[in-house]
Amino acid sequence: MLRDTAFLRLWSGATASGLATWALPFVLGLAVLDRALSPAALGLLLAARTIGFLAAVPVGGVLADRHSRRGVVLWSGLVAAASAPLLAAGLGRSLPLMAFAAALAGAGQGACRPAFQALTAEVVDAGRRQQANAAMTLSVRVSTLAGPALTALLAVVLSTGALLLGIGVLWLAAAFVPGRRTPGTQGTPVAPANAHERPSFLAEFADGVREARRHPWFLATLAALTAVIATGYSATGVALPLVSRDRYDTGVVLAAATTAYTAGALAAALLIARWRPPSQGWAALAGLAAYGFAPLSLLFPVHPTAVIAAYAIAGVGIELFNVPWFTATQREVAPDKLARVSSLDFMLSYGLAPVGLALIAPAIDTFGPRAVLTVCALTCFGAPTAAALVPSARHFSRRRSPTEGPTA
């Protein structure tokens, strides 16, 4: 796939945006260590970024279907890049300026996500999209593994302000590196001939919701994905550090489990680039359900290797889900509504993840870790199983034997 120049440029831009997205909370965390930022201020900035993301995702989806997807990537990248010098200028001086800049960064991140998803369907022909999506997710996992070490090394010689400006450079790469689509591809947006005939923003977004409702497998799977991320991801973010500290009296379990998760996802991305299961929807949902092993391993006083193995299985499962999920969406959804439908995915699954993170700690304090982790594990296993009962979920298609191209 990376021999295709158009896809290589798209992949490079998406990788730069992923690195920038990941790096911001890490660099702001370094600012807390340097006492240039308080923990409360860090929480405020991350909340502002999430608000910007949630506000911009539906806007980016509509704009990417209404105009050039490449243009939306360009402008969203420029918006995110503009936040970097503002964050650097406000560091240690103006928290309101930093909060505004964090919201701006979230807006750029949110607007580009559905555009990148739809642009993949334009740049890559239908037969190679699963490989393309596997390559996209592979870059994310490699960044997650290599990013902390690289940032820590750079922090030795660069100030936090300089690192923030470096994030801006990554966003500039995300804005300018991807090339334009080639004419005649499936994902070409269909816009009204006359701007005065164009429906309102809300009407266009509602049209995307109606398109999503045409695909029962999409709605059922999205509900399952949202439930798994809100519970399993929250257990990883909050309960795993607590268990690592209180049960095993070391941070090694936390570090090893998160590394095993990423390594498992890397291995699965390489596998799914070639593997075509006959019932791809059921196989993907089984992978999603495998996340349940993560909170399940935290329930009992097992050996640390069991926790690490459970997180490796969860990593394998989530990638065996992600790639067919993205590929099926690109295949089945009407090309001129793809970005709007993708924005629903990002809004509900990733956008609502912070809600789970915010609720799980009070829930553990109120009901105890065992009860909360039990609910998380049962949700992770049960939600994908329920989604698999939807008839069209077996192949992630309303047709019995899906072929490439959107449904009528």
C-alpha positions as CSV (number, residue, x, y, z in Angstrom):
1,M,0.0,0.0,0.0
2,L,2.8,2.4,0.9
3,R,4.1,2.2,-2.7
4,D,1.0,4.1,-3.8
5,T,2.1,7.7,-3.7
6,A,-1.4,9.1,-3.1
7,F,-2.0,6.7,-0.2
8,L,1.5,7.3,1.2
9,R,0.8,11.0,1.4
10,L,-2.6,10.4,3.0
11,W,-1.1,7.9,5.4
12,S,1.8,10.3,6.3
13,G,-0.7,13.2,7.0
14,A,-2.9,10.9,9.1
15,T,0.1,9.7,11.0
16,A,1.2,13.3,11.7
17,S,-2.3,14.1,13.0
18,G,-2.3,11.0,15.2
19,L,1.1,11.9,16.7
20,A,0.0,15.5,17.3
21,T,-3.3,14.3,18.9
22,W,-1.5,11.8,21.2
23,A,1.4,14.2,22.1
24,L,-0.7,17.1,23.4
25,P,-1.9,15.6,26.7
26,F,1.6,14.0,27.2
27,V,3.4,17.3,26.8
28,L,0.9,19.1,29.0
29,G,1.6,16.4,31.6
30,L,5.3,17.3,31.4
31,A,4.2,20.9,32.1
32,V,2.6,19.6,35.3
33,L,5.8,17.9,36.3
34,D,7.7,21.1,35.6
35,R,5.1,23.0,37.8
36,A,4.3,25.3,34.9
37,L,0.8,23.9,35.1
38,S,-1.3,22.6,38.0
39,P,-3.2,19.2,37.8
40,A,-6.5,21.1,38.0
41,A,-5.4,23.3,35.1
42,L,-4.4,20.2,33.1
43,G,-7.9,18.7,33.7
44,L,-9.5,22.0,32.5
45,L,-7.4,22.0,29.3
46,L,-8.2,18.4,28.5
47,A,-11.9,19.1,29.0
48,A,-11.7,22.1,26.7
49,R,-10.0,20.0,24.1
50,T,-12.8,17.4,24.4
51,I,-15.5,20.1,24.0
52,G,-13.8,21.4,20.9
53,F,-13.6,17.9,19.5
54,L,-17.3,17.1,20.1
55,A,-18.4,20.5,18.6
56,A,-16.3,20.1,15.5
57,V,-16.8,16.4,14.6
58,P,-20.4,16.9,13.2
59,V,-19.3,20.2,11.5
60,G,-16.3,18.4,9.9
61,G,-18.6,15.6,8.7
62,V,-21.0,17.9,7.0
63,L,-18.3,20.1,5.4
64,A,-16.4,17.0,4.2
65,D,-19.5,15.8,2.4
66,R,-20.4,19.3,1.2
67,H,-17.0,20.4,-0.1
68,S,-13.6,18.9,-0.9
69,R,-12.5,16.4,1.8
70,R,-8.9,17.4,1.1
71,G,-9.8,21.0,1.8
72,V,-11.4,20.1,5.1
73,V,-8.2,18.2,6.1
74,L,-6.2,21.3,5.1
75,W,-8.2,23.8,7.1
76,S,-8.7,21.6,10.1
77,G,-5.0,21.0,10.3
78,L,-4.3,24.7,10.1
79,V,-6.7,25.4,12.9
80,A,-5.1,22.8,15.1
81,A,-1.6,24.1,14.2
82,A,-2.7,27.6,15.2
83,S,-3.4,26.4,18.7
84,A,0.2,25.4,19.3
85,P,1.8,28.9,19.6
86,L,-1.2,30.0,21.6
87,L,-0.6,27.2,24.1
88,A,3.1,28.0,24.3
89,A,2.4,31.7,24.8
90,G,-0.2,31.0,27.6
91,L,1.9,28.4,29.4
92,G,2.5,29.8,32.9
93,R,1.0,33.1,32.0
94,S,-2.7,32.8,30.9
95,L,-4.9,29.8,31.6
96,P,-7.9,31.3,29.7
97,L,-5.7,31.6,26.6
98,M,-4.5,28.0,27.0
99,A,-8.1,26.8,27.4
100,F,-9.1,28.6,24.2
101,A,-6.1,27.1,22.4
102,A,-6.9,23.6,23.7
103,A,-10.5,23.9,22.4
104,L,-9.1,25.1,19.1
105,A,-6.8,22.0,19.0
106,G,-9.7,19.7,19.7
107,A,-11.8,21.4,17.0
108,G,-9.0,20.8,14.4
109,Q,-8.7,17.2,15.6
110,G,-12.4,16.6,15.5
111,A,-13.0,18.2,12.1
112,C,-10.2,16.2,10.4
113,R,-11.3,12.7,11.6
114,P,-14.3,12.2,9.4
115,A,-12.6,13.9,6.5
116,F,-9.6,11.5,6.7
117,Q,-12.0,8.5,6.9
118,A,-13.9,9.6,3.8
119,L,-10.7,10.6,2.0
120,T,-9.4,7.1,2.4
121,A,-12.4,5.8,0.4
122,E,-11.5,8.4,-2.4
123,V,-7.8,7.7,-2.6
124,V,-7.9,3.9,-2.3
125,D,-9.9,1.6,-4.6
126,A,-12.4,-0.7,-2.9
127,G,-10.4,-3.9,-3.1
128,R,-7.4,-2.5,-1.2
129,R,-9.3,-0.6,1.6
130,Q,-8.8,-3.2,4.2
131,Q,-5.1,-3.1,3.7
132,A,-5.2,0.7,3.8
133,N,-7.2,0.8,7.0
134,A,-4.8,-1.7,8.6
135,A,-1.9,0.6,7.6
136,M,-3.6,3.6,9.1
137,T,-4.2,1.8,12.4
138,L,-0.7,0.4,12.4
139,S,0.7,3.9,12.3
140,V,-1.3,4.8,15.4
141,R,0.0,1.8,17.4
142,V,3.6,2.4,16.4
143,S,3.2,6.1,17.5
144,T,1.8,4.9,20.8
145,L,4.8,2.6,21.4
146,A,7.6,5.0,20.2
147,G,6.0,8.3,21.1
148,P,6.6,8.3,24.8
149,A,10.3,7.4,24.5
150,L,10.8,10.0,21.7
151,T,9.0,12.8,23.6
152,A,10.9,12.0,26.8
153,L,14.2,12.2,24.9
154,L,13.2,15.5,23.3
155,A,12.2,16.9,26.7
156,V,15.8,16.5,27.8
157,V,17.0,19.2,25.3
158,L,13.8,21.1,24.6
159,S,11.5,23.2,26.8
160,T,7.8,22.4,27.1
161,G,7.0,25.5,25.0
162,A,9.2,24.2,22.2
163,L,7.5,20.8,22.4
164,L,4.2,22.5,22.0
165,L,5.4,24.3,18.9
166,G,6.6,20.9,17.6
167,I,3.0,19.7,17.9
168,G,2.1,22.6,15.7
169,V,4.6,21.5,13.1
170,L,3.0,18.0,13.1
171,W,-0.4,19.6,12.4
172,L,1.1,21.6,9.5
173,A,2.3,18.3,8.0
174,A,-1.1,16.8,8.5
175,A,-2.6,19.8,6.7
176,F,-0.3,20.0,3.7
177,V,1.1,16.5,3.1
178,P,-2.0,14.6,1.9
179,G,-2.6,14.9,-1.9
180,R,-5.7,15.7,-3.8
181,R,-8.1,12.9,-4.8
182,T,-8.0,11.5,-8.3
183,P,-11.1,12.2,-10.5
184,G,-13.7,9.5,-10.8
185,T,-13.3,7.7,-7.5
186,Q,-16.2,6.3,-5.6
187,G,-16.0,8.8,-2.8
188,T,-16.6,12.0,-4.9
189,P,-19.0,14.2,-3.0
190,V,-22.2,15.1,-4.7
191,A,-23.1,18.7,-4.0
192,P,-26.1,20.7,-5.2
193,A,-25.4,22.6,-8.4
194,N,-26.7,25.9,-6.9
195,A,-25.6,27.1,-3.5
196,H,-29.0,28.5,-2.9
197,E,-30.5,25.0,-3.3
198,R,-28.2,23.6,-0.6
199,P,-30.1,22.5,2.6
200,S,-29.2,23.8,6.0
201,F,-26.4,22.4,8.1
202,L,-28.8,20.7,10.4
203,A,-30.7,19.2,7.5
204,E,-27.5,17.8,6.0
205,F,-26.5,16.3,9.3
206,A,-29.9,14.8,9.7
207,D,-29.6,13.3,6.2
208,G,-26.4,11.6,7.5
209,V,-28.3,10.3,10.5
210,R,-31.0,8.9,8.1
211,E,-28.3,7.2,6.1
212,A,-26.9,5.6,9.2
213,R,-30.3,4.3,10.1
214,R,-30.5,2.5,6.7
215,H,-27.8,0.2,8.1
216,P,-29.0,-1.7,11.2
217,W,-25.6,-3.4,11.6
218,F,-24.0,0.1,11.8
219,L,-26.3,1.3,14.5
220,A,-26.0,-1.9,16.6
221,T,-22.3,-2.1,16.3
222,L,-21.8,1.6,17.1
223,A,-23.9,1.2,20.2
224,A,-21.7,-1.8,21.2
225,L,-18.5,0.1,20.5
226,T,-19.6,3.0,22.6
227,A,-20.5,0.8,25.5
228,V,-17.2,-1.1,25.4
229,I,-15.1,2.1,25.2
230,A,-17.1,3.8,28.0
231,T,-16.6,0.8,30.3
232,G,-13.5,-1.2,29.2
233,Y,-11.5,1.9,28.3
234,S,-12.5,3.5,31.6
235,A,-11.4,0.4,33.5
236,T,-8.0,0.7,31.8
237,G,-7.7,4.4,32.5
238,V,-8.7,4.3,36.2
239,A,-8.9,0.8,37.6
240,L,-5.7,-0.6,36.1
241,P,-3.5,2.0,37.8
242,L,-5.3,1.4,41.1
243,V,-4.9,-2.4,40.9
244,S,-1.3,-2.1,39.9
245,R,-0.6,0.1,42.9
246,D,-2.7,-1.5,45.6
247,R,-2.6,-5.2,44.6
248,Y,0.8,-5.6,43.1
249,D,2.5,-2.6,44.8
250,T,4.3,-1.6,41.6
251,G,3.8,0.4,38.5
252,V,5.4,-2.3,36.4
253,V,2.1,-4.1,35.9
254,L,0.5,-0.9,34.6
255,A,3.3,-0.2,32.1
256,A,3.6,-3.9,31.0
257,A,-0.2,-4.2,30.5
258,T,-0.5,-1.1,28.4
259,T,2.5,-2.1,26.3
260,A,1.1,-5.6,25.8
261,Y,-2.2,-4.0,24.6
262,T,-0.4,-2.0,22.0
263,A,1.8,-4.9,21.0
264,G,-1.3,-7.1,20.6
265,A,-3.0,-4.4,18.4
266,L,0.1,-4.1,16.3
267,A,0.2,-7.9,15.6
268,A,-3.5,-7.9,14.8
269,A,-3.2,-5.0,12.4
270,L,-0.6,-7.0,10.4
271,L,-2.9,-10.0,10.5
272,I,-6.1,-8.3,9.4
273,A,-4.4,-6.6,6.5
274,R,-4.6,-10.0,4.7
275,W,-7.2,-12.0,6.6
276,R,-10.7,-12.0,5.2
277,P,-13.0,-14.0,7.6
278,P,-16.1,-15.4,5.9
279,S,-18.4,-13.7,8.5
280,Q,-16.5,-10.5,8.9
281,G,-19.0,-8.8,11.1
282,W,-19.2,-11.6,13.6
283,A,-15.5,-11.9,13.7
284,A,-15.1,-8.2,14.3
285,L,-17.7,-8.2,17.1
286,A,-15.9,-11.2,18.7
287,G,-12.7,-9.1,18.6
288,L,-14.5,-6.2,20.2
289,A,-15.9,-8.5,23.0
290,A,-12.4,-9.6,23.7
291,Y,-11.8,-6.3,25.5
292,G,-13.9,-7.8,28.3
293,F,-10.8,-9.8,29.3
294,A,-9.1,-6.6,30.4
295,P,-11.6,-5.6,33.3
296,L,-12.1,-9.4,34.0
297,S,-8.4,-9.8,34.7
298,L,-8.6,-7.0,37.3
299,L,-11.4,-8.7,39.3
300,F,-9.3,-11.5,40.8
301,P,-5.9,-11.7,42.6
302,V,-4.3,-13.4,39.6
303,H,-0.6,-13.5,38.7
304,P,0.6,-10.3,37.0
305,T,1.3,-12.2,33.8
306,A,-2.5,-13.0,33.6
307,V,-3.3,-9.3,33.6
308,I,-0.6,-8.6,30.9
309,A,-1.9,-11.5,28.8
310,A,-5.5,-10.3,29.1
311,Y,-4.5,-6.8,27.9
312,A,-2.6,-8.4,24.9
313,I,-5.8,-10.3,24.0
314,A,-7.8,-7.1,24.3
315,G,-5.3,-5.3,22.0
316,V,-5.6,-8.1,19.4
317,G,-9.4,-8.0,19.6
318,I,-9.8,-4.2,19.2
319,E,-7.7,-4.1,16.0
320,L,-9.5,-7.2,14.6
321,F,-12.6,-5.1,15.1
322,N,-11.4,-1.6,14.0
323,V,-10.2,-2.5,10.5
324,P,-13.3,-4.4,9.2
325,W,-15.5,-1.8,10.9
326,F,-13.9,1.1,9.0
327,T,-13.7,-0.9,5.8
328,A,-17.4,-1.9,5.9
329,T,-18.5,1.7,6.6
330,Q,-16.5,2.9,3.6
331,R,-18.1,0.1,1.5
332,E,-21.7,0.2,2.6
333,V,-22.5,3.8,3.2
334,A,-23.4,6.1,0.3
335,P,-20.2,7.9,-0.7
336,D,-21.7,11.4,-0.5
337,K,-22.7,10.8,3.1
338,L,-19.7,8.9,4.3
339,A,-18.1,11.7,6.3
340,R,-21.3,12.5,8.1
341,V,-21.9,8.9,9.1
342,S,-18.2,8.6,10.2
343,S,-18.7,11.7,12.3
344,L,-21.4,9.9,14.2
345,D,-18.9,7.1,14.9
346,F,-16.3,9.5,16.3
347,M,-18.8,11.6,18.3
348,L,-20.4,8.6,20.1
349,S,-17.5,6.2,20.6
350,Y,-14.4,8.4,21.1
351,G,-16.2,11.6,22.0
352,L,-18.2,10.1,24.9
353,A,-15.3,8.1,26.3
354,P,-14.4,10.9,28.8
355,V,-17.9,10.5,30.3
356,G,-17.0,7.0,31.3
357,L,-13.6,8.1,32.7
358,A,-15.4,10.8,34.8
359,L,-17.9,8.4,36.2
360,I,-15.9,5.3,36.9
361,A,-13.8,6.7,39.8
362,P,-16.9,7.9,41.8
363,A,-18.6,4.6,41.0
364,I,-15.6,2.7,42.4
365,D,-15.7,4.8,45.6
366,T,-19.5,4.2,45.9
367,F,-19.9,0.5,44.9
368,G,-16.4,-0.8,45.2
369,P,-14.0,-2.0,42.5
370,R,-15.3,-5.5,42.3
371,A,-18.9,-4.5,41.5
372,V,-17.8,-1.8,38.9
373,L,-15.3,-4.1,37.2
374,T,-17.9,-6.9,37.0
375,V,-20.3,-4.5,35.3
376,C,-17.5,-3.4,32.9
377,A,-16.6,-6.9,32.0
378,L,-20.2,-8.0,31.4
379,T,-20.9,-4.9,29.3
380,C,-17.8,-5.6,27.2
381,F,-18.9,-9.2,26.6
382,G,-22.6,-8.5,26.3
383,A,-22.9,-5.5,24.1
384,P,-21.1,-7.0,21.1
385,T,-23.0,-10.2,21.5
386,A,-26.3,-8.3,21.4
387,A,-25.1,-6.5,18.3
388,A,-24.3,-9.8,16.6
389,L,-27.9,-10.8,16.9
390,V,-28.9,-8.1,14.3
391,P,-29.2,-10.1,11.1
392,S,-27.1,-7.7,8.9
393,A,-24.3,-7.7,11.5
394,R,-22.9,-11.1,10.3
395,H,-21.3,-9.5,7.2
396,F,-21.6,-5.8,8.2
397,S,-23.9,-5.5,5.2
398,R,-27.6,-5.5,4.5
399,R,-26.8,-8.0,1.7
400,R,-26.3,-11.7,2.3
401,S,-22.9,-11.7,0.5
402,P,-21.6,-8.2,0.3
403,T,-19.7,-7.0,-2.7
404,E,-17.7,-3.9,-3.0
405,G,-19.7,-0.7,-3.4
406,P,-22.5,0.9,-1.3
407,T,-25.9,-0.6,-0.9
408,A,-28.8,0.8,-2.9
